[in-house]
Each structure stands twice: as structure tokens, then as C-alpha cells.
Amino acid sequence: MNDPEAKHPTPNSRKVNYLRDFIYGGIDGAVTTFAVVAGVAGASLSSTVIIIMGLANLLADGFSMAASNYSGTKSEIDDYHRLREMRLREIRERPEAVRMRTSQLLAAKGLSGETLQSASAAIANRTDRWVEFLMTEEHGQPMVRRDPLKSAFATFIAFAICGLVPLIPFFIDLGEPFMTGIIMTGIVFFLIGAAKSHWSTANWWRSGLETFLIGMAAALLAYLAGYGLKELIDPTIG
């Protein structure tokens, strides 16, 4: 048997896809920033206030999202290493029991007879492959692990790009910046939802419409909250 401490695949030893983090950050960036814009617009405050509040949200909430994603991804990797050490220790101390469990796992997949014996022996012949098999079959651990920093970076970039869209009309001082922002952000919601359909069984237009409605609902609530607070505190504003 190979050395149980043999070098195991690192999070970067296989191809990793960070589109999930990008879409996650993009949706949240568009929703939260537009909700801020809608709330401030509902309170009839100036474009300057909208820009300041929107940019503050981009920086603060975007960093918070990235930090949370980093911590969550790092926790997953730490948990993977904890479980892996448990399996390595078990292989060192009780190899026959682990072999029997490995055979049971393979038998549950439909293997039997000589095929089962050959597969069990092949897996147990390499400690790194054996541990990966146990991690996947017994603990549901993915074969590919994302890098926490790259996950956080993808989330922040997507948050900043999509979250900037609702503010663009106010930067260029359009005649109806809020209405233009609604249209532009609605398009972003739909496009993100359509892209998200690649990771689900939903049609692209259904996924796009769903994300669009969720984003618009959040914006409407924020707008009504801003308008209601304005009327409650000082109806003369605006």
C-alpha cells in the first residue's frame, strides 16, 4: 500500500468553475444596490444622495458578500481536511474494516464477483484514491474544491459590476434616471437569471423571468418603504 500521507489533490489540481460565485454576486449586487436606489428615490432625495448611498452599498455590501463567501468556502475546505485526516487514520489503524466498507459501497453500485474484488483492490492500492473515494461516497464531498480567495474575488467583481448598473443613469444625469435605472436593472436581472438556467432544469426565459420578478419585488418594497418613511417623517421632502 502507498504511504497514507501521500500528497492528495489540492483544490487547484482539477479544473474549477467559479461562475456560480459570479452569478451569486451579480444577483445580490443588482438587487441590493437597486433596492437602495429605489428606497432613496422613494424618499424623493437628490441624485447626489442616491449616488453616495449606492456607492457606499457597493463597497460595504460587496466586501461583506465577498468576505462571507471566503469564510464559507474556507470552512468547507477545513471540514474536508478534518474528514480526510479521520479517514487516513482509520486506514492506518483498521485497514481491513475500511476495505470491507469499500466493498459494500461498490456493491451498492451494482458491482459483484470478480469485478467487485478487482475494483476494491484497485481503489485500496492507492491511498490518495482510496481516501477520495471514501470522502465522496461517505461524506458527499465534491471532487473539486474551490479556492476561497478566487471565490471571494468572483463574488465581489460580479457584485460591483451588476450593482453599478442602477447608478449609471444618475452618473450621466439623464432626464429620467430612476426610470432608466429600472429598465437597465430589469435587463440585468433577466440576463443573470437566463445565465443561471445553465445550472438548473428551468428554461432560460423562465429562469430569467423568475430572477427579474424577484429583483423587481425587492426594489418595489424598498421604494414603498422609502416613500412611506418620507410621508411619515416629513411629507414636504421632494
C-alpha positions as protocol buffer text, in pm:
chain_id: "A"
residue {
  index: 1
  type: MET
  ca { x: 0 y: 0 z: 0 }
}
residue {
  index: 2
  type: ASN
  ca { x: 124 y: 350 z: -70 }
}
residue {
  index: 3
  type: ASP
  ca { x: 212 y: 585 z: 211 }
}
residue {
  index: 4
  type: PRO
  ca { x: -115 y: 708 z: 370 }
}
residue {
  index: 5
  type: GLU
  ca { x: 34 y: 1054 z: 386 }
}
residue {
  index: 6
  type: ALA
  ca { x: 81 y: 1064 z: 9 }
}
residue {
  index: 7
  type: LYS
  ca { x: 12 y: 1400 z: -141 }
}
residue {
  index: 8
  type: HIS
  ca { x: -359 y: 1436 z: -218 }
}
residue {
  index: 9
  type: PRO
  ca { x: -525 y: 1652 z: -485 }
}
residue {
  index: 10
  type: THR
  ca { x: -532 y: 2016 z: -387 }
}
residue {
  index: 11
  type: PRO
  ca { x: -827 y: 2247 z: -458 }
}
residue {
  index: 12
  type: ASN
  ca { x: -641 y: 2369 z: -768 }
}
residue {
  index: 13
  type: SER
  ca { x: -533 y: 2028 z: -905 }
}
residue {
  index: 14
  type: ARG
  ca { x: -853 y: 1996 z: -1106 }
}
residue {
  index: 15
  type: LYS
  ca { x: -1040 y: 2244 z: -1320 }
}
residue {
  index: 16
  type: VAL
  ca { x: -1261 y: 2463 z: -1102 }
}
residue {
  index: 17
  type: ASN
  ca { x: -1555 y: 2672 z: -1221 }
}
residue {
  index: 18
  type: TYR
  ca { x: -1629 y: 3000 z: -1041 }
}
residue {
  index: 19
  type: LEU
  ca { x: -1932 y: 3102 z: -1245 }
}
residue {
  index: 20
  type: ARG
  ca { x: -2159 y: 3009 z: -955 }
}
residue {
  index: 21
  type: ASP
  ca { x: -1985 y: 3268 z: -737 }
}
residue {
  index: 22
  type: PHE
  ca { x: -2007 y: 3525 z: -1017 }
}
residue {
  index: 23
  type: ILE
  ca { x: -2381 y: 3473 z: -1066 }
}
residue {
  index: 24
  type: TYR
  ca { x: -2440 y: 3473 z: -691 }
}
residue {
  index: 25
  type: GLY
  ca { x: -2259 y: 3805 z: -652 }
}
residue {
  index: 26
  type: GLY
  ca { x: -2422 y: 3953 z: -962 }
}
residue {
  index: 27
  type: ILE
  ca { x: -2776 y: 3884 z: -848 }
}
residue {
  index: 28
  type: ASP
  ca { x: -2715 y: 4018 z: -500 }
}
residue {
  index: 29
  type: GLY
  ca { x: -2532 y: 4324 z: -631 }
}
residue {
  index: 30
  type: ALA
  ca { x: -2812 y: 4419 z: -870 }
}
residue {
  index: 31
  type: VAL
  ca { x: -3086 y: 4351 z: -614 }
}
residue {
  index: 32
  type: THR
  ca { x: -2935 y: 4528 z: -314 }
}
residue {
  index: 33
  type: THR
  ca { x: -2799 y: 4832 z: -497 }
}
residue {
  index: 34
  type: PHE
  ca { x: -3121 y: 4885 z: -690 }
}
residue {
  index: 35
  type: ALA
  ca { x: -3315 y: 4842 z: -366 }
}
residue {
  index: 36
  type: VAL
  ca { x: -3104 y: 5121 z: -213 }
}
residue {
  index: 37
  type: VAL
  ca { x: -3162 y: 5341 z: -518 }
}
residue {
  index: 38
  type: ALA
  ca { x: -3535 y: 5269 z: -513 }
}
residue {
  index: 39
  type: GLY
  ca { x: -3562 y: 5340 z: -142 }
}
residue {
  index: 40
  type: VAL
  ca { x: -3380 y: 5673 z: -166 }
}
residue {
  index: 41
  type: ALA
  ca { x: -3577 y: 5768 z: -477 }
}
residue {
  index: 42
  type: GLY
  ca { x: -3898 y: 5680 z: -295 }
}
residue {
  index: 43
  type: ALA
  ca { x: -3798 y: 5927 z: -27 }
}
residue {
  index: 44
  type: SER
  ca { x: -3758 y: 6190 z: -303 }
}
residue {
  index: 45
  type: LEU
  ca { x: -3397 y: 6261 z: -216 }
}
residue {
  index: 46
  type: SER
  ca { x: -3146 y: 6408 z: -461 }
}
residue {
  index: 47
  type: SER
  ca { x: -2942 y: 6224 z: -721 }
}
residue {
  index: 48
  type: THR
  ca { x: -2629 y: 6305 z: -522 }
}
residue {
  index: 49
  type: VAL
  ca { x: -2767 y: 6123 z: -220 }
}
residue {
  index: 50
  type: ILE
  ca { x: -2863 y: 5828 z: -442 }
}
residue {
  index: 51
  type: ILE
  ca { x: -2510 y: 5807 z: -584 }
}
residue {
  index: 52
  type: ILE
  ca { x: -2348 y: 5832 z: -240 }
}
residue {
  index: 53
  type: MET
  ca { x: -2578 y: 5569 z: -89 }
}
residue {
  index: 54
  type: GLY
  ca { x: -2544 y: 5343 z: -389 }
}
residue {
  index: 55
  type: LEU
  ca { x: -2163 y: 5356 z: -395 }
}
residue {
  index: 56
  type: ALA
  ca { x: -2148 y: 5305 z: -19 }
}
residue {
  index: 57
  type: ASN
  ca { x: -2360 y: 4994 z: -64 }
}
residue {
  index: 58
  type: LEU
  ca { x: -2137 y: 4869 z: -347 }
}
residue {
  index: 59
  type: LEU
  ca { x: -1827 y: 4890 z: -133 }
}
residue {
  index: 60
  type: ALA
  ca { x: -1966 y: 4780 z: 204 }
}
residue {
  index: 61
  type: ASP
  ca { x: -2213 y: 4513 z: 98 }
}
residue {
  index: 62
  type: GLY
  ca { x: -1988 y: 4390 z: -183 }
}
residue {
  index: 63
  type: PHE
  ca { x: -1699 y: 4341 z: 59 }
}
residue {
  index: 64
  type: SER
  ca { x: -1931 y: 4175 z: 310 }
}
residue {
  index: 65
  type: MET
  ca { x: -2056 y: 3933 z: 44 }
}
residue {
  index: 66
  type: ALA
  ca { x: -1702 y: 3851 z: -64 }
}
residue {
  index: 67
  type: ALA
  ca { x: -1585 y: 3802 z: 294 }
}
residue {
  index: 68
  type: SER
  ca { x: -1882 y: 3576 z: 371 }
}
residue {
  index: 69
  type: ASN
  ca { x: -1816 y: 3368 z: 61 }
}
residue {
  index: 70
  type: TYR
  ca { x: -1449 y: 3343 z: 154 }
}
residue {
  index: 71
  type: SER
  ca { x: -1532 y: 3228 z: 508 }
}
residue {
  index: 72
  type: GLY
  ca { x: -1791 y: 2978 z: 386 }
}
residue {
  index: 73
  type: THR
  ca { x: -1561 y: 2829 z: 121 }
}
residue {
  index: 74
  type: LYS
  ca { x: -1269 y: 2819 z: 366 }
}
residue {
  index: 75
  type: SER
  ca { x: -1489 y: 2636 z: 617 }
}
residue {
  index: 76
  type: GLU
  ca { x: -1577 y: 2375 z: 354 }
}
residue {
  index: 77
  type: ILE
  ca { x: -1209 y: 2315 z: 283 }
}
residue {
  index: 78
  type: ASP
  ca { x: -1123 y: 2296 z: 654 }
}
residue {
  index: 79
  type: ASP
  ca { x: -1402 y: 2043 z: 703 }
}
residue {
  index: 80
  type: TYR
  ca { x: -1271 y: 1842 z: 407 }
}
residue {
  index: 81
  type: HIS
  ca { x: -922 y: 1822 z: 563 }
}
residue {
  index: 82
  type: ARG
  ca { x: -1070 y: 1726 z: 901 }
}
residue {
  index: 83
  type: LEU
  ca { x: -1268 y: 1440 z: 749 }
}
residue {
  index: 84
  type: ARG
  ca { x: -974 y: 1334 z: 534 }
}
residue {
  index: 85
  type: GLU
  ca { x: -748 y: 1302 z: 837 }
}
residue {
  index: 86
  type: MET
  ca { x: -1014 y: 1086 z: 1004 }
}
residue {
  index: 87
  type: ARG
  ca { x: -1025 y: 852 z: 704 }
}
residue {
  index: 88
  type: LEU
  ca { x: -644 y: 835 z: 682 }
}
residue {
  index: 89
  type: ARG
  ca { x: -621 y: 746 z: 1049 }
}
residue {
  index: 90
  type: GLU
  ca { x: -886 y: 480 z: 1002 }
}
residue {
  index: 91
  type: ILE
  ca { x: -696 y: 331 z: 705 }
}
residue {
  index: 92
  type: ARG
  ca { x: -377 y: 316 z: 914 }
}
residue {
  index: 93
  type: GLU
  ca { x: -544 y: 164 z: 1219 }
}
residue {
  index: 94
  type: ARG
  ca { x: -822 y: -54 z: 1073 }
}
residue {
  index: 95
  type: PRO
  ca { x: -746 y: -121 z: 704 }
}
residue {
  index: 96
  type: GLU
  ca { x: -950 y: -443 z: 684 }
}
residue {
  index: 97
  type: ALA
  ca { x: -1262 y: -274 z: 817 }
}
residue {
  index: 98
  type: VAL
  ca { x: -1221 y: 5 z: 563 }
}
residue {
  index: 99
  type: ARG
  ca { x: -1171 y: -250 z: 282 }
}
residue {
  index: 100
  type: MET
  ca { x: -1494 y: -423 z: 380 }
}
residue {
  index: 101
  type: ARG
  ca { x: -1681 y: -91 z: 383 }
}
residue {
  index: 102
  type: THR
  ca { x: -1533 y: -1 z: 46 }
}
residue {
  index: 103
  type: SER
  ca { x: -1657 y: -330 z: -99 }
}
residue {
  index: 104
  type: GLN
  ca { x: -2003 y: -263 z: 42 }
}
residue {
  index: 105
  type: LEU
  ca { x: -2011 y: 80 z: -118 }
}
residue {
  index: 106
  type: LEU
  ca { x: -1910 y: -65 z: -455 }
}
residue {
  index: 107
  type: ALA
  ca { x: -2160 y: -349 z: -421 }
}
residue {
  index: 108
  type: ALA
  ca { x: -2433 y: -90 z: -367 }
}
residue {
  index: 109
  type: LYS
  ca { x: -2342 y: 48 z: -709 }
}
residue {
  index: 110
  type: GLY
  ca { x: -2408 y: -292 z: -869 }
}
residue {
  index: 111
  type: LEU
  ca { x: -2062 y: -450 z: -872 }
}
residue {
  index: 112
  type: SER
  ca { x: -2025 y: -814 z: -775 }
}
residue {
  index: 113
  type: GLY
  ca { x: -1799 y: -1118 z: -802 }
}
residue {
  index: 114
  type: GLU
  ca { x: -1453 y: -1073 z: -951 }
}
residue {
  index: 115
  type: THR
  ca { x: -1539 y: -725 z: -1074 }
}
residue {
  index: 116
  type: LEU
  ca { x: -1614 y: -616 z: -720 }
}
residue {
  index: 117
  type: GLN
  ca { x: -1294 y: -769 z: -586 }
}
residue {
  index: 118
  type: SER
  ca { x: -1082 y: -612 z: -860 }
}
residue {
  index: 119
  type: ALA
  ca { x: -1236 y: -269 z: -812 }
}
residue {
  index: 120
  type: SER
  ca { x: -1195 y: -284 z: -434 }
}
residue {
  index: 121
  type: ALA
  ca { x: -831 y: -389 z: -469 }
}
residue {
  index: 122
  type: ALA
  ca { x: -760 y: -118 z: -726 }
}
residue {
  index: 123
  type: ILE
  ca { x: -904 y: 153 z: -504 }
}
residue {
  index: 124
  type: ALA
  ca { x: -727 y: 30 z: -191 }
}
residue {
  index: 125
  type: ASN
  ca { x: -397 y: 6 z: -378 }
}
residue {
  index: 126
  type: ARG
  ca { x: -357 y: 385 z: -379 }
}
residue {
  index: 127
  type: THR
  ca { x: -421 y: 567 z: -55 }
}
residue {
  index: 128
  type: ASP
  ca { x: -500 y: 902 z: -215 }
}
residue {
  index: 129
  type: ARG
  ca { x: -760 y: 744 z: -446 }
}
residue {
  index: 130
  type: TRP
  ca { x: -898 y: 537 z: -159 }
}
residue {
  index: 131
  type: VAL
  ca { x: -947 y: 841 z: 61 }
}
residue {
  index: 132
  type: GLU
  ca { x: -1106 y: 1040 z: -221 }
}
residue {
  index: 133
  type: PHE
  ca { x: -1348 y: 753 z: -282 }
}
residue {
  index: 134
  type: LEU
  ca { x: -1449 y: 742 z: 84 }
}
residue {
  index: 135
  type: MET
  ca { x: -1479 y: 1120 z: 103 }
}
residue {
  index: 136
  type: THR
  ca { x: -1713 y: 1125 z: -195 }
}
residue {
  index: 137
  type: GLU
  ca { x: -1922 y: 819 z: -115 }
}
residue {
  index: 138
  type: GLU
  ca { x: -1947 y: 850 z: 263 }
}
residue {
  index: 139
  type: HIS
  ca { x: -1934 y: 1224 z: 320 }
}
residue {
  index: 140
  type: GLY
  ca { x: -2067 y: 1366 z: -6 }
}
residue {
  index: 141
  type: GLN
  ca { x: -1753 y: 1575 z: -55 }
}
residue {
  index: 142
  type: PRO
  ca { x: -1706 y: 1712 z: -409 }
}
residue {
  index: 143
  type: MET
  ca { x: -1410 y: 1602 z: -616 }
}
residue {
  index: 144
  type: VAL
  ca { x: -1334 y: 1966 z: -698 }
}
residue {
  index: 145
  type: ARG
  ca { x: -1281 y: 2225 z: -426 }
}
residue {
  index: 146
  type: ARG
  ca { x: -1294 y: 2597 z: -490 }
}
residue {
  index: 147
  type: ASP
  ca { x: -1023 y: 2837 z: -381 }
}
residue {
  index: 148
  type: PRO
  ca { x: -1163 y: 3077 z: -113 }
}
residue {
  index: 149
  type: LEU
  ca { x: -982 y: 3385 z: -247 }
}
residue {
  index: 150
  type: LYS
  ca { x: -1093 y: 3323 z: -606 }
}
residue {
  index: 151
  type: SER
  ca { x: -1449 y: 3262 z: -491 }
}
residue {
  index: 152
  type: ALA
  ca { x: -1449 y: 3586 z: -293 }
}
residue {
  index: 153
  type: PHE
  ca { x: -1295 y: 3780 z: -582 }
}
residue {
  index: 154
  type: ALA
  ca { x: -1551 y: 3649 z: -833 }
}
residue {
  index: 155
  type: THR
  ca { x: -1835 y: 3742 z: -596 }
}
residue {
  index: 156
  type: PHE
  ca { x: -1705 y: 4094 z: -536 }
}
residue {
  index: 157
  type: ILE
  ca { x: -1637 y: 4169 z: -904 }
}
residue {
  index: 158
  type: ALA
  ca { x: -1982 y: 4048 z: -1008 }
}
residue {
  index: 159
  type: PHE
  ca { x: -2142 y: 4243 z: -724 }
}
residue {
  index: 160
  type: ALA
  ca { x: -1962 y: 4562 z: -826 }
}
residue {
  index: 161
  type: ILE
  ca { x: -2034 y: 4528 z: -1199 }
}
residue {
  index: 162
  type: CYS
  ca { x: -2404 y: 4442 z: -1170 }
}
residue {
  index: 163
  type: GLY
  ca { x: -2457 y: 4671 z: -873 }
}
residue {
  index: 164
  type: LEU
  ca { x: -2319 y: 4967 z: -1066 }
}
residue {
  index: 165
  type: VAL
  ca { x: -2587 y: 4939 z: -1336 }
}
residue {
  index: 166
  type: PRO
  ca { x: -2869 y: 5110 z: -1135 }
}
residue {
  index: 167
  type: LEU
  ca { x: -2637 y: 5405 z: -1066 }
}
residue {
  index: 168
  type: ILE
  ca { x: -2524 y: 5469 z: -1424 }
}
residue {
  index: 169
  type: PRO
  ca { x: -2826 y: 5689 z: -1519 }
}
residue {
  index: 170
  type: PHE
  ca { x: -2760 y: 5910 z: -1216 }
}
residue {
  index: 171
  type: PHE
  ca { x: -2392 y: 5946 z: -1303 }
}
residue {
  index: 172
  type: ILE
  ca { x: -2468 y: 6069 z: -1656 }
}
residue {
  index: 173
  type: ASP
  ca { x: -2761 y: 6280 z: -1529 }
}
residue {
  index: 174
  type: LEU
  ca { x: -3036 y: 6157 z: -1760 }
}
residue {
  index: 175
  type: GLY
  ca { x: -3373 y: 6328 z: -1763 }
}
residue {
  index: 176
  type: GLU
  ca { x: -3549 y: 6032 z: -1601 }
}
residue {
  index: 177
  type: PRO
  ca { x: -3261 y: 5849 z: -1430 }
}
residue {
  index: 178
  type: PHE
  ca { x: -3477 y: 5642 z: -1199 }
}
residue {
  index: 179
  type: MET
  ca { x: -3699 y: 5508 z: -1477 }
}
residue {
  index: 180
  type: THR
  ca { x: -3394 y: 5439 z: -1694 }
}
residue {
  index: 181
  type: GLY
  ca { x: -3233 y: 5263 z: -1398 }
}
residue {
  index: 182
  type: ILE
  ca { x: -3541 y: 5043 z: -1361 }
}
residue {
  index: 183
  type: ILE
  ca { x: -3519 y: 4935 z: -1725 }
}
residue {
  index: 184
  type: MET
  ca { x: -3144 y: 4877 z: -1719 }
}
residue {
  index: 185
  type: THR
  ca { x: -3155 y: 4684 z: -1392 }
}
residue {
  index: 186
  type: GLY
  ca { x: -3451 y: 4479 z: -1510 }
}
residue {
  index: 187
  type: ILE
  ca { x: -3247 y: 4373 z: -1812 }
}
residue {
  index: 188
  type: VAL
  ca { x: -2958 y: 4276 z: -1583 }
}
residue {
  index: 189
  type: PHE
  ca { x: -3192 y: 4070 z: -1364 }
}
residue {
  index: 190
  type: PHE
  ca { x: -3326 y: 3887 z: -1667 }
}
residue {
  index: 191
  type: LEU
  ca { x: -2981 y: 3820 z: -1817 }
}
residue {
  index: 192
  type: ILE
  ca { x: -2845 y: 3686 z: -1488 }
}
residue {
  index: 193
  type: GLY
  ca { x: -3146 y: 3462 z: -1448 }
}
residue {
  index: 194
  type: ALA
  ca { x: -3111 y: 3337 z: -1804 }
}
residue {
  index: 195
  type: ALA
  ca { x: -2744 y: 3257 z: -1745 }
}
residue {
  index: 196
  type: LYS
  ca { x: -2835 y: 3081 z: -1421 }
}
residue {
  index: 197
  type: SER
  ca { x: -3052 y: 2837 z: -1618 }
}
residue {
  index: 198
  type: HIS
  ca { x: -2733 y: 2657 z: -1731 }
}
residue {
  index: 199
  type: TRP
  ca { x: -2715 y: 2512 z: -1378 }
}
residue {
  index: 200
  type: SER
  ca { x: -3081 y: 2414 z: -1349 }
}
residue {
  index: 201
  type: THR
  ca { x: -3353 y: 2231 z: -1540 }
}
residue {
  index: 202
  type: ALA
  ca { x: -3556 y: 2551 z: -1595 }
}
residue {
  index: 203
  type: ASN
  ca { x: -3587 y: 2712 z: -1939 }
}
residue {
  index: 204
  type: TRP
  ca { x: -3367 y: 3019 z: -1986 }
}
residue {
  index: 205
  type: TRP
  ca { x: -3665 y: 3252 z: -2024 }
}
residue {
  index: 206
  type: ARG
  ca { x: -3838 y: 3108 z: -1716 }
}
residue {
  index: 207
  type: SER
  ca { x: -3525 y: 3142 z: -1505 }
}
residue {
  index: 208
  type: GLY
  ca { x: -3470 y: 3495 z: -1639 }
}
residue {
  index: 209
  type: LEU
  ca { x: -3829 y: 3593 z: -1563 }
}
residue {
  index: 210
  type: GLU
  ca { x: -3809 y: 3448 z: -1213 }
}
residue {
  index: 211
  type: THR
  ca { x: -3495 y: 3647 z: -1128 }
}
residue {
  index: 212
  type: PHE
  ca { x: -3647 y: 3957 z: -1288 }
}
residue {
  index: 213
  type: LEU
  ca { x: -3961 y: 3931 z: -1071 }
}
residue {
  index: 214
  type: ILE
  ca { x: -3760 y: 3870 z: -752 }
}
residue {
  index: 215
  type: GLY
  ca { x: -3541 y: 4172 z: -820 }
}
residue {
  index: 216
  type: MET
  ca { x: -3833 y: 4396 z: -909 }
}
residue {
  index: 217
  type: ALA
  ca { x: -4023 y: 4285 z: -597 }
}
residue {
  index: 218
  type: ALA
  ca { x: -3727 y: 4378 z: -377 }
}
residue {
  index: 219
  type: ALA
  ca { x: -3699 y: 4715 z: -549 }
}
residue {
  index: 220
  type: LEU
  ca { x: -4072 y: 4782 z: -510 }
}
residue {
  index: 221
  type: LEU
  ca { x: -4062 y: 4705 z: -139 }
}
residue {
  index: 222
  type: ALA
  ca { x: -3764 y: 4937 z: -94 }
}
residue {
  index: 223
  type: TYR
  ca { x: -3933 y: 5214 z: -291 }
}
residue {
  index: 224
  type: LEU
  ca { x: -4255 y: 5185 z: -87 }
}
residue {
  index: 225
  type: ALA
  ca { x: -4053 y: 5181 z: 236 }
}
residue {
  index: 226
  type: GLY
  ca { x: -3868 y: 5497 z: 136 }
}
residue {
  index: 227
  type: TYR
  ca { x: -4188 y: 5670 z: 27 }
}
residue {
  index: 228
  type: GLY
  ca { x: -4373 y: 5565 z: 343 }
}
residue {
  index: 229
  type: LEU
  ca { x: -4097 y: 5686 z: 573 }
}
residue {
  index: 230
  type: LYS
  ca { x: -4081 y: 6017 z: 389 }
}
residue {
  index: 231
  type: GLU
  ca { x: -4456 y: 6070 z: 436 }
}
residue {
  index: 232
  type: LEU
  ca { x: -4431 y: 5968 z: 799 }
}
residue {
  index: 233
  type: ILE
  ca { x: -4132 y: 6183 z: 891 }
}
residue {
  index: 234
  type: ASP
  ca { x: -4151 y: 6483 z: 657 }
}
residue {
  index: 235
  type: PRO
  ca { x: -4412 y: 6492 z: 376 }
}
residue {
  index: 236
  type: THR
  ca { x: -4263 y: 6820 z: 247 }
}
residue {
  index: 237
  type: ILE
  ca { x: -3946 y: 6649 z: 121 }
}
residue {
  index: 238
  type: GLY
  ca { x: -3931 y: 6649 z: -259 }
}
